[in-house]
Amino acid sequence: MMSNFQHAGDWSSPHAKVQSTLDPLVRANYKDRSGAAVGYLTADPTSIKPA
């Protein structure tokens, strides 16, 4: 499964409680709020059993 997000740190009203804590982390890790991420969510191959 592929996953992505855009607009890291685009804060809206439900996020007001965590914004002051997370904003410095978002700015440091996502190009001052201009970055995004794309990746794959995978299962552990040991949990897949052949049919």
C-alpha positions as CSV (number, residue, x, y, z in Angstrom):
1,M,0.0,0.0,0.0
2,M,1.4,3.4,-0.9
3,S,1.0,6.4,1.4
4,N,1.8,10.1,1.2
5,F,1.1,13.4,2.7
6,Q,1.5,17.0,1.7
7,H,1.5,20.3,3.5
8,A,3.2,19.2,6.7
9,G,2.4,21.7,9.4
10,D,-0.6,23.2,7.6
11,W,-2.3,23.6,11.0
12,S,-6.1,23.9,11.3
13,S,-8.3,24.4,14.4
14,P,-8.4,20.7,15.6
15,H,-4.5,20.8,15.8
16,A,-4.2,23.8,18.1
17,K,-3.4,21.7,21.2
18,V,-0.3,20.0,19.6
19,Q,0.8,22.8,17.2
20,S,3.3,24.5,19.7
21,T,4.9,21.1,20.4
22,L,5.0,19.7,16.8
23,D,5.7,22.9,14.8
24,P,9.4,23.0,15.5
25,L,9.8,19.3,14.6
26,V,7.9,19.7,11.4
27,R,9.9,22.8,10.4
28,A,13.2,20.9,11.2
29,N,12.3,17.7,9.3
30,Y,10.1,18.9,6.4
31,K,12.1,21.8,4.8
32,D,10.5,24.6,6.9
33,R,7.0,23.2,6.1
34,S,7.7,23.0,2.3
35,G,8.5,19.2,2.2
36,A,6.3,16.1,2.0
37,A,6.8,12.3,2.2
38,V,5.9,9.3,0.1
39,G,6.4,5.7,1.1
40,Y,5.1,2.2,1.2
41,L,3.3,0.4,4.0
42,T,4.2,-3.3,4.0
43,A,3.6,-6.4,6.0
44,D,6.3,-8.4,7.7
45,P,7.0,-11.3,5.2
46,T,7.1,-13.8,8.1
47,S,3.4,-13.1,8.9
48,I,2.3,-14.1,5.3
49,K,1.5,-17.8,5.0
50,P,1.2,-19.5,1.7
51,A,-2.2,-20.8,0.7
